[in-house]
Amino acid sequence: MIILVVGVPASGKTSVVNAAKKYFKKEIEVIEFGDIIFELAKKNYGIENRDEIRKKLSVKDQTELQLEAVGYILDKCMKGDVIVTTHFVIETSSGFKSGINKEMADLLKPDAIVIIISDPDKILLRRVEDTSRVREKEDLERIRIHQEMTIYYAIPFMYMYNTVIEVIKNEEGLLEVAAKKFADFINNLLEEKR
């Protein structure tokens, strides 16, 4: 089973997934799509940090890295269920691009997608406070649009692959609440699979 967890940067995808692990009733591997792409970009292009990928590589090169990462995920899911944190929509220097294009979606055919959302002003604050990343000037309206695009992006998966969709709000100061909702969704999904 492949479960995609998506959201805009700083929505709290990784935080929610990591906080939820202790509530899972079954061992499930968590893969961060961006980590795989970064390792491939370092090896193939000499990229030094994740932010350089969208700034220095062409959309074509980024897409090739994504396809290579999909192969890695497919290998992992042969051994068991996987949760993959990723982005459906990526903001690049030349506009928004697909994080999971049709070719990748046809290969992955995710069983479920969980969209992690948060208030745009909270996302903006998290990004500003995150000194580990090199970001462009942040814009509240752009964050809102990006988050809406992410939600709309999930809809075709329902009719193309019969994917189950869930939306979980990661409210400021309520990480455990979001983590429990996420874990309940995962546990129910895995129970139904039996």
N, C-alpha and C positions, 0 to 999 in steps of 0.2 A: 504494500500500500504506500502510495506517495501522497503526502500532505504538504501543500505549499502554505507558508505563512508569509503574507505580504503586507506592505505598508510603506509609507514614505520614510525617508531617513529621519530618525529621531522620534518616530511614532512609538517606539518601544518594543518592536518585534522580538529582538534578542532578549531583552529584559523579561518580557512576559513568558517566553519559551523557557528560559533558564529558571525562572521562579516556579514554573509549573511542573518541572521534572519530578519534584518530590511527590507530586500527587498522581503521577502516572501509575496505573496498575500493571503495566507491562513495560519491559525495556524497549525503548525505541531510539534509534540513532538520530541525532540532530546534525544536519549539515548546513553550514552557512555558504550559500552559493557564491557570495562575494569573496570569501576566503579562498575558494577553489580558483576563481577567476584571477584573483591577485597572485596566487602562487604560479599560475600559468603565465600571467603577464610579466612577472619577474623573470621567469625562465626564458620566455620567448622574446621579450622586448626590453628587458632591463629596467622595468618600472620599479620605482622605489617605495611608493605608497599608494594606497587604494584610490586616493583622489586624483592621482596622475592618470589613471586608466581613462576616465571620461574626458580629461583635459588634453592628453597627449596622443591617444590612439584614435584612429578614424572609427566611424560607426561600423564599417566593414570589419576592421580588426577586432573590435569589441564583440561583434556578433560571432565571429569565428571562435573567440575564447569562450563565449557562452555555449556554443554547440559542443565544444570539447568538454566543458564542465557538465553538460547534460549526460554525456557518455559516462562520466564518473558516477553520477547519481544513479543512472540505470544499473550500473554494476553493483552499487551498494544495495539497491532495493531488491536485487535477486537474493540477497542474504537475509532480508527482513524488512520490516516497515521503517520508513524514514520520514522525518520532518525536514523540510528544506525552507530556510528563511531566505527570502529574495525580494526583489522589487519587480512589479509588473510594468512600471513606467519609470524611466531613468531620465533625469534632466542632464543634458550634455551641453557643451559649449555651442552646439548647433541646434538646440531645441530639445524637445522631449523625444525619446526613442523607446521602443519596446524592450522590456526586460526579459520577457518570454514571448518570442515571436511564434507564428503558426507552426513552423517546422519544429521548434522546440516543444511546443504544446502537444503536437501530434506524437512525438516520441515519449513525452512524460505521461500524458493522459492522467492528470492528477485525480485521485479519488475524492479529495477534499481540498478546499482553500479556506484559510482563515485570514480575514483582513483585520489587521490591528489599526485602529484609528485613535486619534487624540485631537483635542482642540488645537487648531492652527496656532493660536498664541502660545500654547504650552510647547508645541513643537519648535516654534521660533526661539523661545527661551532656552530650550535644551540645546539647540544648535549653537546659539551664541555662547553658551557656557561650556561647550565641548571644545577645549583647546587642542585636543589630539587630532582634530581634522582641519584641513585647509579648505574652507568653503568660500564661495562667492558671497557678495552682499545678499543678505536674506530679505525676502519680501513676503509679508503675511498673505497677500492675495495670491501670490504664486504658489505658496504652500497649500492654500485652500483648493486651488485648481488642481494641483498635483494629486492631492488626496482624493478628490472627486473622480479624477481620471482613473485612479487605482481601483476604486469601487466599481465604476462602470466597466472596467477591463475584465472583471471576473464574470460578468453575465454570460458571454458566449460559451464559457466553459461548461455551464449548466446544460445547455442543449447540445453541444458538440461531444461532450465526454460523460454526460450524466454526473458531473461533479457536484458534490454537496458544498454549499457556501455558508460560511458563518462570519458575522462581523462582531468584533469585540472591542469595546472602548477601553482604552488604557487611560483612565483618569488620573490626574496628578494626585499623588499620595495614596492611591488605591491599587498599587501593583498587585498585591495578593488577591484582591477581588478579581481582577482581570486574569491572573494566573489560574485561579480556581475555575473560572468559567472556561478557560482554554482547556485545562486538564479534563474537566467534565465532558467537553465536546470530544476530545481525543479518546477518552475511555469509552464513551458511548459508541463512537465510530468503530473502535476496535472490537467491542463486544458484538456489535451487529455483524461484523465481518465473519465471526465464527460460524 
